[in-house]
Amino acid sequence: MQNLFPAQARTLSRRCQPIPAWAPNLEERPMRHSFPPLNRTIARRARAARGRRLSVERLEGRELLTAVSVSDASAMEGNRAMKLIDTFVAPFSGGLQNARGMDYGPDGNLYVSVEGDGTDPTVLGRVNRYDGVTGAFLGVFASDPTMSGAKDVEFGPDGNLYVPNNLGNNVYRFDGTTGASMGVFIPSGSGGLNVPRSLIFGPDGNGDGYKDVYITSGATDSVLRYDGLTGAFLGAFVPPGGGGLNDPTALVFGPDGDLYVGSGAHSDYYNSILRYDGKTGAFKQVFVPAGSGGLTLAPTAGVIFGPDVSGDGALDLYVSNGAVNEVLIYNGVNGSYVEKFIPPGMGGLHDPKALLFDRDSNFLVVSNHEETNPRYSSILRFGPSSQGAFTVRLDAASSSPVTVEYATASGTALADSDFTAASSTLTFAPGVTTRTVFVRTVNDSQAEANETFTLNLSNPFGASIADGQGVGTVRDDDATTFYVVNDASGGDRTYEYGTLGSDVEHYTLNTGNTAPRGAASTAAGTTVWVVDANKKVYVYNTSGGLLGSWTAGTLASNATIEGIATNGTDVWIVDGKQDKVFRYAGAATRTSGSQNAAGSFRLNSGNADPKDLVTDGASIWVVNDSTTDKVFKYSLTGSLLGSWTMTGAGSSPTGITLDPTGGGALWTVDAGTDHVYQFDNARGLTSGSLSPSMSFALAAGNTNPQGIADPPAPGPPRMAASAGISHPPGHPAAHHRWAIPGPPASTSPPSSRPWIAASISTPGPQIPPLIALMPSTGPDFTPPAPERFHAGTKRARIAIRI
């Protein structure tokens, strides 16, 4: 070795803060030995630096390896409801502010327009470029010292980039490869162009064989057309006010060839989507009326056609609803309202602008944050709840590319039956620290318990593996998932909902249970407890049958009962009058009589309007309805562990629940919006704020929800195997790899493996007529001849050689 740290190669890790004063002297100390002496020298110097950390990235051309790990993930089979995957482009990344339009370029990267500031001439319009896979900022791609604004972005048939300048009333063109300015393409005011917003290439109107340019001109209430080669004005495609067009914003050509235009940008939020003949510009109809589905403001670049949701086989229309912070879907054929694609505020969505589907069919939305100056922007990525999103992460950025292979493996969830197998190689470009692997689930009609599979990392290059296995959990969508109790004059009921929010069935509560104030369930999923304002706890089975009731003692005469929770042993009740939680020891088995509380604790002073509570047996969460709705987390003894604010989830929470079998999510039900909201990874949260990742609307009659419970989905009848086995001395047991659950298999040589008799049983005659045992991997046992089960048979014995 030459000097220990050659000047031209020495790189100190960014984690070295501050650099010890002795570090420069290390360059002058010759060293002929390899790493052990080097490590001792560094350790000795580090101790002398009194605990300050020194991390070296490069030593004589060698880079210390970063570590790669993979997260767990969960998915709901068949659930197309959207959830937040991540913030694809971080707020203010690359100075992203007042963002409006976005488009994928020919290189696969993402291009986003940054609108200039009309009040500050030093803040000009520009176009930023971001990595199309990772969202990392790659630099300012296009700018011009005379381009004051940038409202939209569109790559033309020639591969170049076109940007309407809303502040200069012109259109600029940039080289699509280098980003170099090619100057003004459409001059200021050409054809009356005034406040250009959205731009799109469309049908050739002048017969030159090249697509023309169509632009909304906001101040003239028109859509103008220009030659796609020269930029020459060809005429008003939609004349001023045509069909009632007013201050147009977005425009898009539909799959039918017609032109769809957002109308009413600044008309007291009186927006609509108008439809025009794609060849002549003649007005056809008001495709989406103002107010349909709550539509108030369809902004620039906020109207696109996308996947069919309405089920008629045609593409549907997706519209940003800027004033309500949501994205709506309309039928692509008749314009009727379909649903909220992204509910209000999900994932922190605010003032959404441009919309785009990515290469994985996930959904990108430009989000502009609160009314600050400048308005910081980000790009949020949403995806269906039916896919698992595994985050693969480096613990530190590398200065050279890092690769790692990944592959899924079956567990209780089986490839092709429960999920789609996936395998490939991930590449981390220099500076990139996260990548996402998406695994889609397979929908079926069976009611099943949660199942799992794994995503495994292997063969890293440029990194070591710190945590190479992520567990994917597949939640079932076919069984009852939520119980919501309703307090209504027309009859108090328990409504049951499937995982996707489908209305499964409802049961009328007992005649004495007239004012339900909360519901609870456990991991067993066989019982539902409903507490009433009359201080009684009613116990029901999952079919709505009353198992009994008991009176909760110790409560004050003026107690205001607001919720109930249980861990399967004890029961907790919250009193909103005293702001206290009372514990009833062992009361989960009680179905009659009365019982006094064994203890209680007072809620935090900020938790003065409690509405419900839930427990996992280790902590208690209490949802609070106040000016700022919060969730407070306590220990079982009442010590406050923290709290966090709910955003974008209504304003009248009346219930909270969790999955008693595990997972990190919490759910709330809101009596103002009549929705259930899901908050991912909320169990561990003790500060900050969180927006729901998904939501669903309650049934038409469920208009006064007062509590929610989340029993686990029961599995279908499953065969169970049981047997005894003795292993030869010196040969320990190993995990079995049977398709049917069974005892551990021996690791002894085949000639000495014992026989076992497995008793295969089922609760009823639903088992198939022919059962064949097959190993899932490798020759772990000798399968016997298939055993035939006759109709009504419930038990058989099968000898298996292992």
N, C-alpha and C positions, 0 to 999 in steps of 0.2 A: 504494500500500500504506500501511497505517497502521503501527503499531509492528511490528517484525519478528516478535515472538512475543506476540500479544495474550494477556493473562493468562487469559481465559476459554477459550482454544482450545489453548494450548501443551501438547503432549504429547511427552515425551521417551521414546525407545525404551527398552525394558527392557534392551537390550544396553549402554546407557550406564551403566557402573559403573566408577568413580564419576562423578557429574556434575561437570564442571570448575567451579572456583570462579567463573569469569567468566560462566557461563551466565546467571544472573539479570540481569546488566547488559545483555544483548542486548535485553531487552524495552524498554529506554529509548533504543535507538538507532533513530531514524527512518530509513526506507529507501524511496526512491521507485523504485529500479531493480528489475528482475526477477531471474531466477535466476542469470545469470553472475556479477554482482557478489556476490550472496548466496553462491554457491558459493565464491568467492574469500575472502569474509569468514570463512566457516566453516572453510575450509582453513587460513587464517592463524591463527585462534583455536585450531584443533586442534593446529597445530604448537606453539603457545605452551603448550598443555597437555601437552607432552612425550609425545606418542604415545597419550594416552588417547583412546578412541573416543567420538565423539558421533554418534548417529544420530537424525534427526528424523523423526517419523512424520507430523506435521500442521503445515503451514505455511499460514496464512490460509485454512483450510478445505480445503487440498489435502493428500491423503495420498500419501506415497511408496509406490510399488507394491511389494508382496511378489512373490516369484518362485515359480512353480509348476513342478514337474517330475514325471516318471513313472518308475517302476522297471521293470526287466525282470521276466519271470515265466516259469515253466515248468510243464508239465502232462504227464501220462501218459495217452495216449488209452485210454479204456475202464477206467481204474483207479479203482474206487470205494473203494479203501483210503483211510482218512482221514488227513489231515495237519494240523498246526497252521497256521492262517492268521495269527492274531495274538492278542494279549491284548486282547480287545474292551473290557473294563473293567479298567483298571490296578489293581494291588494298592493297597488302602486309599483308592481314589478316592472322595471324599466321605465318608471315614471308614468305608469298607466293611470290616466285620469280622464274623466268625461268621455269614456269610451262609447262608441256607437256601433259601428259595423265590424264584421269579421268574416273572413273567407279562408278556405284552404288554398294554398298556392300549388303550382305544378310540382314543386319540390316536396309536397306533403306537409309543409310547415303551416302554422297558423298566423294570419295577418290581421291586425286589429287597428282600426282608425282611432286616433286620439284627437278629439275636437279641440280646436284652438280656443283661446279666450278673447272674445271680442272687446273686452274692456282693458286687456293688457296686450299691447302689440308685441311684446317679447315672447309670449306664449303662442307659438304657431301650431298649425295642424301638422300631423305626421302619421306615419304608419309604422307600428312596431311589429317585429317578427318574433314568434315563440316556437319552440320545438313542438312539432305536431304530436309527438308521443309523450313527452314529459312535461310540457308547458314551461320549460325553462326559457328565460329571456335570451334571445340571440342578438339583439341589437335593434337600433332604429333602422328600418329598411328603406323607407322613402320619406323625403322631406324636400322642401324648396323654400328658399328665403322669401318668396312672394306668396306662398300658399298659407293664407291666414287660418283656414279651417279645413277640417277633414271629417265629413259626415258619414261616409260609407266607403266600402272597398269592394272592388269587383275585378276579377281577372278576366280579360277578354279572350276571344278566340285566337288572338295572336300571341297569347301568353303574357302580355303586358298588363300592368296594374293601372286601374282607373279610379280616381278619387274625386268625388264632388266636393267643391269648396263652398260651403254654405255661407261663408262670410264674404267671399269675393264673387259669388254668383258665376262661377266658372268650373271647369273640370280639368284636372291635371292627369298627365300620363307619365308612367315611370317604367323603366326597363324591368321586365318581370324576373330577370335573373340577377341583375346587379343592384337594382333599386335606383339607378341613376335617373335624374329627372330628364324627361323628354319634353318638358315645357307644357304650356297650356294646350289642351286638346279641343276644348269648346270654350270660346272666348266669353268674357264677362257679358252677361245680358243677351247673348245670342238667342234670337227667337223669343225674347222676353223672359229668359231664364232668371228667376228671382227666388232665392232661398232653395237651392237644390238640396234634396235630402237623399233619397234612394236612387240608385242607378242599376240598370240591368241590361244585358244584351238579349235581344229578342228577334222576332221574325224580320226577314229582309223585306222592307217596304218599298224600296226603289229599284229592285230588280238587278242589283249589281252582284248578287250571289254571296253577299257578306252580311252577317247579322248587324242590325241597327242598334243604336243606343236609345233606351227609354229612361226618362228622368222625371221624378216628381218635382214640380215647381210650386213650392208652398204658397208664395205670396200671390201667384196668379191663379191658383186653384185649378191647375191643369197638369197634364202629362205631356211632355214634349218628346219629339223623336229626332234623332240626329244620325247622320251617316256613320256607320261603324268604322269606316276606313279613314275618312277625312275630318269628321266632326262637324260637317256642314249641317245646318238646320234644315230639316225636311218638313216640318210642320207640327201643329198641335195634334197629337194623337187623340187625346181627350181634351176638348176645348174647355176654356174656363167655365167652371160650374157644371160641366157635363154630368147629367145624372145626379146632380146635387153635390158634386165633389167640392169639398171645402178644406183648404189647407192640408193637402195630402202628405202622407208620411211614407209608409212602406209600399212596395209593389212587388208582385211576383207573378210569373206566368204559371198557370196551373197545368196539370197533366192533360186537360182538355184543350189546351192552347189558348184559353181565355186569360185576360189580364185581371188581377185582383189587386185593389188599391185600398190602403187604409186612409180613411177620410175623417177630418175633424181634429187636427192636432191641438189647436188652442181654442176650441169652441165649447168651453165649459165642460170638457171631457165628454163631449157628445160624439163618440167615435162610432164608426160603422165600417164594414168592409163592402166595397162596391165592386161589381163585376162588369167587365166590358169585353166586347168581341175582340179576340186577339189579333184579328186581321184588319178590321176597320176602325176599331175604337168606339164603336157604337155602344151606348149604355144598354145593359141587359137587365140588371136587377140589383136591389140591395141584397147582397148575398148574406151578410150577417148584420142584422139590425142593431142599432145602438142599444146598449144595455143587455143584449142577449148573453146569458150566462154571467152577467155582471161586467161586461166589457165597457171600459171607460176610456182607455187610451192605448192605441196600437202605435208604437213608436217606430222610428227609423230602423229598418232591417229586422223588424220584429214580426214578420209574417212569412211563413214558409209552409210548404207541403211536406208531409212526412208519413210514417207508417200508419197503416189502417188500424184504427182502434174501434170504430163504430161497427165493424164486422161486415161491411158490404163489399169488401174486396177492392175498394178504391182508396187512394191516398187521402188522408185527412188534412185539415188546415190547422196549423199551430200558430197561436197569436200571443205575443207578449201583452200583458195587461199592466202597463207601467204604473198606473196610479194605485193598484191594489197589490203589487209585488207578487204576481203570479203569472202562470202560463196556462192558456185555455186551449181546448180542442173543439173544433167544429167539423161536422160531416163535410167531407170534400166534394160531395155531389149536390147536396141541397142546403148547406150552410147552417143546419140545425145544431144547437149546442149539444156537445157530447159530455164533457167533464172537465174538471180542473186537472191538468196534466202535472203541473207543479203547484201545490197549494200555497196560499199566501205566506211569504216569509220563510219558506222551507230552506234550510241551510243558510239562513241569513240573506236570502234573495231580496234585493231592494232595487226598485226602478229598473226592471229588466229591459234590455234593448235587443241586440242581435241574438238570433237563435241559429243553432247549427247541430246536425247530427255528425258524430265522428265515425271513424273507420270501424269501431267496435259497436256501432249503433247506440252508443251512449249520447247524452244530450248536453250540449254546451250552451250556457246563457251568460251574456254580458250583464254584470250586476254593478250598479253605481251606488256607492255607499251614501250615508246620510248627507244631508244638505250642508256640505262643507265647501270651502273654496281653497284649493281646487277639490273637486269631487273625486276621491280616490275610487278606482274601479278594480274589479277582479273578474275572473271567469270561473263560474261554478260548473262542476260536472255532475250530472245526475245519471242514474241507471236504474233498470228494473230491479225490484227486490228479489226477483227470481235468479239473479246471478250473484255469486260470491266474488268479492273483490279482495284479493290478497295483496298486501303491500310488501314489496321486497325492498329492503332498505340497507344502505351502506352506513356504517357508523361515522364515517368521515369521507369527504370528497376526495377523489383520486385525481392526480394530474395526468393519468393515462387511462385508456379504456379498461373497464372491468366487465367480464362476462361470467354468467352462471347459468347452468341448465336447470330446468324445472320439469316436473312431471307429476300428474295426479296419481293416486293409488286408492283402490277401493278399501272401505272399512265396512261398517254396517250399511253405508250407502254404497251402492254398486255402480260402476261405470256403465253408461249406456242405459241403465234402468232408472237410476236416480240422478245422475249428473253426466255431462258430456266430458269425456276424457280430454285432457289437454297436456301438451308437452312442447317445449321449444327452448330457445336460448335467449336470455335477456342480456342486453348490452347497456352498460352505464357509460355514457360519454363523459369525458373529463368534466368535473364539477357537478355532475348529476348524482344525487344520492337516493332517489326513490323511483321505483317502477311499479306498475300495477298489473297483476295477472287476473283476468276475468275467467270464471268458470261458471257455465250456465247449468241450471238444473233441468231435470226432465219431469214434466207434470204427469201425474196419474190420478186415478179416481179412488185410490185406496186411502182409508184413514190409517195413518201410521204414527208411531212415535218419532221423535227427532232421530236422525241418522247422521253419521259422520263419515268423511273421507279425508285424505291428507294431500297436501301439496308439498313435494319434497325437492329440496335443492341439492345439486351435485355438480361436480367438475368445475369448480370456480377457477377463473384465471385472473390474476391480479388482486385476489382477495382470499381471505379464509372464511369458513362458514362458522358463524357463532350460534345461530339457531336455524337449523336447516329443515324444519318441519312445521307447517301451518296446518291447523285442523279446520276443516270446513264443516259447518253444521247445516244440514238441510232440514228446515222446519216444514211440517206438513200443512197443506191448505184445505184439507177435506173434512176436518173435524171441527167441532165447536172450540173456539179459542177464547172468546170473551163473553162474560155475562155482564150485562148492564141493567141495573135496576132503575125502573122508571116510576116517578111519583106523579100520577095524573088523576084528574077527576073521573075520567072515563074508565078507570080500572088500573090498579097498580100491577105491574108485570115485571118479569125478568125476561129480557130480550137476549137471545143467544146469537152470536155472530161467528162466522168462519174467519179464518185468518185474513182473507181478502176483504173482510167487511160485509160479506154476503149475509143476509138476514136468514138465519137457519130456522129458528122457531121461537115462540114465546110461551111463557107460562104465567098464569094468574097467581099472584101471591095469596097467601092465606088471608082470610077476611079480617083478621086482627092486625095484619101487617099493612096498615093503611098509609103510613108515612115513611117509606124506606129511606134510609140515610147512608147506606154503604153496603158493599158486598165483599166477600173474601173467599178464597179457595186455597188449596194446598197442592203439593206435588202429587198426591194420590189422585186428585181430580175427581173424587167420587161425591164430594159434599160442597154445598155452597151455604155460607152463613150470611144472613141479611139482618142488619141492625135497624131498628125502627125508632122514630122519634119518641115512642112511648117507653123507651128504655128496655125493650125486649129484644132478644136475639132469636131469630127464627132460623131453623136448620132445615135445609132442603136437600134432596138428592138431585142428580143431574137431569132427571126427568120432571122436575118441578114438584115432586111429592114431598109433603111436609113430614119431616122426621121428628119434629118436636120444637119446643121453644122454652126459653128460660129468661128470667128477669135479672138484669144487671143491677146489683146493689151498690151502695156507697155513693152513688151519684147524687148530686144536689137536686132538690125538687124542681129547680128552674134550669136544670141541665139542658144544653142544646147539643143533642147527639149529632155528630157529623161524619163518623166513619168507623170501620171495623177492620181488624187485621188478625191473622192467626198464622202460627208456624206449624199447626197440626197438633200442638199440645196446649199452649196458652192462647188466650184471646186478649186483644188490646182494643179499647174503645176511646175515641177522642171526643172531649167535651168542648165545644166552641165557646161556651159561656165562661168557663173557668180557665180556658186555654191549658187544659191538662190532659194527659194520656193515662188511662187506668189499665192495669194488667190484672187479668183474671186467670189465676194459675190452674192449669189442667182443665180449663173449661171447654176445650175443643171436643170433648167426649160428652158434654152435658146436653141433654135434650128436654129437661124438665126442671121445675123448681126455681130456685134463685141462688145467687152466689155473690158474695162481696168481693171487692178488689183486694188483691194481695199487696198491691203497691201502686204508686203513681208518680209521675214527674210533670213539672210545669214546663211549658214550651218557651222557647226563646221569645223575648219581647217583640221581635220583628215578626214572629209567627202568631199574630194576634187574630187572624181570620182563618183558622184551619178548616179544611173541607173534607179531608179523608186522609187515611194513612195505610201503609203497607209494610210488611216485614219479610225478610228472608231468613229470619231466625238469628241473625247477627246484628242487623241494623234496622232502624225504623225510618221511613221516609214520610213526611207530612207535606201535603200540597196546600198552599196558602193562597186565598183569593183576596187580593188587595189592589191598590193602585198599580203596583208592580207585582205580578204573579210569580211566586217563587216555590221552590221545593227545598225543604229543610231536611237534613240528615242527622239522626241521633243514634247514639249507642242504645242498647236495650235498657240501660239504667238512666237514660235521659241526658247524657252529655252531648252537647251540640258538636257535631263533626264538621259542619259547614252548611252552606246553602248556595243555590244558583238560580238565575233568573230564566224563566221561560219566555221565548220570543216567538211570534208568529204562530201562536197556538190558542187563539181566542182570548177572552178576557174573563170568563166565568168558570174556572175549573171546579168540578164537583167530585172528582174521583181520581184515584191513582192506583196503579197495580204493576206487578212484575211477573215474569215467568218463574214460577216456583221451582222449576227444574234447572234453572241456570240462565246464563246469558247476561249481557250488560245493559239491556234496554229497560226503560220505564215507559209506561203508557199513562196518559191522562184522558179523561173525558170532560168535555166542556158543554155546559148547559146553554151557553149563549150561541154557539155555532152548531151544536148538536153533532159534534165530530169527536172521534177518537184520534189522539196524536201519539206517535211513537218517537221517543227520544233515545237514540242509540248511545251506548256506552255511558249512560247517565248514572248508573249505580255508583261508580267511583268518583263522580263529580262532587266537589265541595266548594266550588267558587266559579265566578264567571257567569256566562250565559250560554244557552243552547237552544237551537231551533229544531223543530221536529224533522225527522228524515222522511216521514210519510204520514198519511192520515186517511181516514175513511169516514163517510157520512153515516149517521145512524138511520135506522128505519123510520118511515114516515110517522109512525105513532110514538116513537121514542123521543118525545119532545121535551121531557123534563128529567134528564138523566141525573141520578143522585149517587152513583157508585159504580165501580167496575171491578171485576175479578178476572183473572187469567188462568183458568185451569189448564194443565197440559193436555195435549191431544192424545187420546188413548190409541194404542196400536190395534191392528186387526188381530183376529185369533192367530196365535203363533205357536208352532210346534216347539215343545221343550224337550230336551234330552237330559237324562240323568243316569248315571252309572257309577259303580265303584271300580277302582283300578289300583293295583299294587305294582310298583315299579321295582325292577331288579336292583339289588344293592349296588350303590356306586353310580347309578344313572338317575340324575335328578329329572324332575318333570320340566317340560317346556310348554310354551303356549300352543294351544291347538290352532289349526287353520282349517277348521271344518266350515262347510257352508251352513250346517245346522249346529246350534250351540251344543257343546258337549264338554266332557272332562278333559283335563290336560293329557296330551299325548306323550309317550315315552321317547327319550332320545336314544334308547338302546338299539343295538344292531337289529336288522329285520328278523334274523333267525330267532332272537330271544324276546321279541315283542309279545306281550301278553294279549289275550283276547278280552274284550269287554262286551257286555250285553247292555245296549242302550235302550231304555224304555222311551219310545217316542209317543207322546200323548198330545191330544188337542181337545179343546173344550166342546167340540161338536163335530158333526159330519161334514164340515166345510172343507176338510183337507182334500187334496186331489186324489183320484183313484190310484195313482201310481207314484211311488216315492222312490227316487234313486239318489243315494248319497254320493256326492262327487267332491273331491278335494279342490279347494280354491287355488292352491299353488303347490306343486310338487307332489311326489308320491308319499304322502304322510300316512296313509292307511290303505288297506285293501278294501275297496267297496264291495259289499255283498251283492247278491242278485237283487234286482228291484223287488220291493215288497209291495204286494197289491193290497190296497185297503178297500174293503167292500162298503157299500153305502151304510152309514150308521156306525161304522167301526170307529172307536175312539182310542184304542191302544193296541200297540204291537211291540214285540221285542225283536231287535235286530242285532245279530252278532257282527262285530266289526274288528278286523285285525289291524292293529296299529303298529 
